[in-house]
Amino acid sequence: MANTIRHQGIVENINGSHLKVRIVQTSACASCSVKGHCTSADTKEKLIDVTDINAASYQVGDRVWVVGELSMGVMAVLLAFILPFLILVISLFVFMAVWNDELSSALCSLALLIPYYYIMWLNKSRMGKKFSFTIRPMI
């Protein structure tokens, strides 16, 4: 259970084995007792797509747990932030060593992110299967 992320949600829509679940994502300080005196407490509503073969057992309005693996969050941070940052920094040093021109090196380093994110976009269906959530009924 320590390797999972859980959010309470409400089933919004059911279409075959595909469910849309609305969750309320809160920051850690949103549940603080003095949040009315602070501007950093925030909440966001999000719709999560879930594919479940037992979708017929749920009804619109049911309260459920949306469960995801903690490794999905780590992989998402790696793909969205760490790898592009490494591409940017390493390519900047390589281009600076080759050309010794800061402007063109920086522009070319930024330009290398375009194919990276294009490849990510091409693989979105494969990543959608890898980054999938499950639901469990609330007891």
Buried (B, 14 or more C-beta within 10 A) or exposed (E): EEEEEEBEBBBEEBEEEEBBBBBEEBEEEBEEEEBEEEEEBEEEEEEBEBBBEEBEEBEEEBEBBBBBBEEBEEBBEEBEEEBBEEBBEEBBEEBBEEEEEEEEBBEBBEEBBEEBEEEBEEEEEEBEEEBBBBBEEEE
